[in-house]
Amino acid sequence: LGFIVSSQEGVPIFGSNPKIAGRQSVSVFQKEGVVKALIRKPKLLVGKYSLSIFFGDGNEDFFVLQDALDFSIDSTTEVLKMTDPLKIGPVIPEVEWQISSI
């Protein structure tokens, strides 16, 4: 199980699956259930995106639904609205800057 968020141009921005996140794989598969993935960072800038979904066992994908969902970010904070995704990319990473004198 996993996902990839891509830009409007089809360029992958980020993705995850339980294996990448360090979660143990499920040894006994269920016939049905609910999976939730809470994405806190990076923050996407205003724009259009797509979500692709992958189902597998962590080693092999059994089912891929490319561009399963199209979505858009219509508004963010004022600072993010002024940021041009074509110049810096479509996400704002969490960065801690430390600047000191030599």
HELIX and SHEET records of a PDB file:
HELIX    1   1 GLU A   78  LYS A   81  1                                   4    
HELIX    2   2 PRO A   85  ILE A   88  1                                   4    
SHEET    1   A 4 PRO A  12  SER A  16  0                                        
SHEET    2   A 4 GLY A   2  SER A   7 -1                                        
SHEET    3   A 4 GLY A  47  GLY A  56 -1                                        
SHEET    4   A 4 ASP A  61  ILE A  73 -1                                        
SHEET    1   B 2 LYS A  43  LEU A  44  0                                        
SHEET    2   B 2 VAL A  91  ILE A  92 -1                                        
END                                                                             
